[in-house]
Amino acid sequence: MTEVGDGYAVLSDGTQVPADVVVWSIGMRASELTRQISAELDHLGRVPVDRHLRALPAVFVAGDTAAAPFDADHTVMQACQHATPLGKVAGYNAAADLLGLPPREFRPGPYVTCLDLGAAGGVFTRGWDRTVMAAGAEGGAIKKWINQVIHPPVDDAEAILAAADQVRIELPFFPRAEEDDAA
Ligand SMILES: Cc1cc2nc3c(=O)[nH]c(=O)nc-3n(C[C@H](O)[C@H](O)[C@H](O)COP(=O)(O)OP(=O)(O)OC[C@H]3O[C@@H](n4cnc5c(N)ncnc54)[C@H](O)[C@@H]3O)c2cc1C
């Protein structure tokens, strides 16, 4: 895309496409810090880790920098739904390692996506094939619910510790068979 005008966008080959809204997608890339941990990064520049999120004997990796296995066919996405539980498990395992306790496995909830579409509501998908489960006003209501529950507590030590233990967040919308979820 080379230009966005009033009611149109121009592609790099000169084609003018009528458009009310232009969504520009540039992809994602992990921090360059990952190079200090591994020479074998994945295509997004992430550090390969095992199911305990361990990259090296004394290094655990979380969030957008971790190429953690979700299931046999997928690694996690660089998104909040995975970054947050990855942080919980990596933090737990780093502390457990120091204390000589057994590590816990990373077992996230089902993979979903939810987009707010403004006046058009929203769209909610479930599973890696991104099956649309809700759209319009119903999809918009789900997005609002997710935004309200996704934020961790910040000023209550007991609530923070309790939330830290919730790695697998269940979404009460259109549950599907267990095989769609992390093994
Ligand atoms: C514009 C945008 C929109 C997004 N929208 C969504 C969305 O709608 N839904 C969704 O699920 N996800 C969304 N994401 C992705 C989501 O924000 C990330 O997946 C998530 O924040 C990753 O968490 P993280 O802790 O791994 O990294 P970050 O949240 O990026 O935290 C990394 C922290 O490390 C700090 N840091 C970096 N280098 C150093 C250093 N050398 N020393 C010390 N500190 C350092 C950074 O300042 C930062 O505070 C969005 C991302 C972007 C950029």
PDBQT file of the ligand as one rigid body, heavy atoms in Angstrom, charges set to zero:
ROOT
HETATM    1  C1  LIG A 201      -0.599  -1.968  19.086  1.00  0.00    +0.000 C 
HETATM    2  C2  LIG A 201      -0.800  -3.322  19.722  1.00  0.00    +0.000 A 
HETATM    3  C3  LIG A 201      -2.099  -3.787  19.918  1.00  0.00    +0.000 A 
HETATM    4  C4  LIG A 201      -2.313  -5.034  20.497  1.00  0.00    +0.000 A 
HETATM    5  N1  LIG A 201      -3.597  -5.460  20.657  1.00  0.00    +0.000 NA
HETATM    6  C5  LIG A 201      -3.821  -6.655  21.195  1.00  0.00    +0.000 A 
HETATM    7  C6  LIG A 201      -5.139  -7.119  21.389  1.00  0.00    +0.000 A 
HETATM    8  O1  LIG A 201      -6.121  -6.444  21.069  1.00  0.00    +0.000 OA
HETATM    9  N2  LIG A 201      -5.324  -8.349  21.941  1.00  0.00    +0.000 N 
HETATM   10  C7  LIG A 201      -4.267  -9.131  22.297  1.00  0.00    +0.000 A 
HETATM   11  O2  LIG A 201      -4.487 -10.236  22.790  1.00  0.00    +0.000 OA
HETATM   12  N3  LIG A 201      -2.996  -8.712  22.145  1.00  0.00    +0.000 NA
HETATM   13  C8  LIG A 201      -2.742  -7.501  21.610  1.00  0.00    +0.000 A 
HETATM   14  N4  LIG A 201      -1.469  -7.077  21.442  1.00  0.00    +0.000 N 
HETATM   15  C9  LIG A 201      -0.375  -7.974  21.827  1.00  0.00    +0.000 C 
HETATM   16  C10 LIG A 201      -0.103  -7.900  23.322  1.00  0.00    +0.000 C 
HETATM   17  O3  LIG A 201       0.023  -6.543  23.696  1.00  0.00    +0.000 OA
HETATM   18  C11 LIG A 201       1.198  -8.660  23.612  1.00  0.00    +0.000 C 
HETATM   19  O4  LIG A 201       1.039 -10.007  23.189  1.00  0.00    +0.000 OA
HETATM   20  C12 LIG A 201       1.549  -8.658  25.091  1.00  0.00    +0.000 C 
HETATM   21  O5  LIG A 201       1.598  -7.337  25.594  1.00  0.00    +0.000 OA
HETATM   22  C13 LIG A 201       2.895  -9.323  25.283  1.00  0.00    +0.000 C 
HETATM   23  O6  LIG A 201       3.236  -9.267  26.637  1.00  0.00    +0.000 OA
HETATM   24  P1  LIG A 201       4.751  -9.386  27.058  1.00  0.00    +0.000 P 
HETATM   25  O7  LIG A 201       4.777  -9.281  28.538  1.00  0.00    +0.000 OA
HETATM   26  O8  LIG A 201       5.372 -10.575  26.418  1.00  0.00    +0.000 OA
HETATM   27  O9  LIG A 201       5.504  -8.145  26.387  1.00  0.00    +0.000 OA
HETATM   28  P2  LIG A 201       5.264  -6.590  26.596  1.00  0.00    +0.000 P 
HETATM   29  O10 LIG A 201       3.878  -6.284  27.056  1.00  0.00    +0.000 OA
HETATM   30  O11 LIG A 201       5.740  -5.962  25.322  1.00  0.00    +0.000 OA
HETATM   31  O12 LIG A 201       6.231  -6.233  27.796  1.00  0.00    +0.000 OA
HETATM   32  C14 LIG A 201       7.629  -6.259  27.638  1.00  0.00    +0.000 C 
HETATM   33  C15 LIG A 201       8.196  -5.241  28.615  1.00  0.00    +0.000 C 
HETATM   34  O13 LIG A 201       9.634  -5.367  28.621  1.00  0.00    +0.000 OA
HETATM   35  C16 LIG A 201      10.190  -4.082  28.600  1.00  0.00    +0.000 C 
HETATM   36  N5  LIG A 201      11.553  -4.190  28.041  1.00  0.00    +0.000 N 
HETATM   37  C17 LIG A 201      11.907  -4.405  26.760  1.00  0.00    +0.000 A 
HETATM   38  N6  LIG A 201      13.244  -4.430  26.639  1.00  0.00    +0.000 NA
HETATM   39  C18 LIG A 201      13.745  -4.249  27.882  1.00  0.00    +0.000 A 
HETATM   40  C19 LIG A 201      15.057  -4.175  28.419  1.00  0.00    +0.000 A 
HETATM   41  N7  LIG A 201      16.142  -4.316  27.654  1.00  0.00    +0.000 N 
HETATM   42  N8  LIG A 201      15.193  -3.969  29.739  1.00  0.00    +0.000 NA
HETATM   43  C20 LIG A 201      14.105  -3.846  30.549  1.00  0.00    +0.000 A 
HETATM   44  N9  LIG A 201      12.835  -3.895  30.087  1.00  0.00    +0.000 NA
HETATM   45  C21 LIG A 201      12.655  -4.094  28.778  1.00  0.00    +0.000 A 
HETATM   46  C22 LIG A 201       9.249  -3.264  27.727  1.00  0.00    +0.000 C 
HETATM   47  O14 LIG A 201       9.386  -1.889  27.986  1.00  0.00    +0.000 OA
HETATM   48  C23 LIG A 201       7.890  -3.803  28.204  1.00  0.00    +0.000 C 
HETATM   49  O15 LIG A 201       7.408  -3.118  29.328  1.00  0.00    +0.000 OA
HETATM   50  C24 LIG A 201      -1.217  -5.834  20.881  1.00  0.00    +0.000 A 
HETATM   51  C25 LIG A 201       0.093  -5.356  20.690  1.00  0.00    +0.000 A 
HETATM   52  C26 LIG A 201       0.290  -4.123  20.123  1.00  0.00    +0.000 A 
HETATM   53  C27 LIG A 201       1.718  -3.613  19.932  1.00  0.00    +0.000 C 
ENDROOT
TORSDOF 0
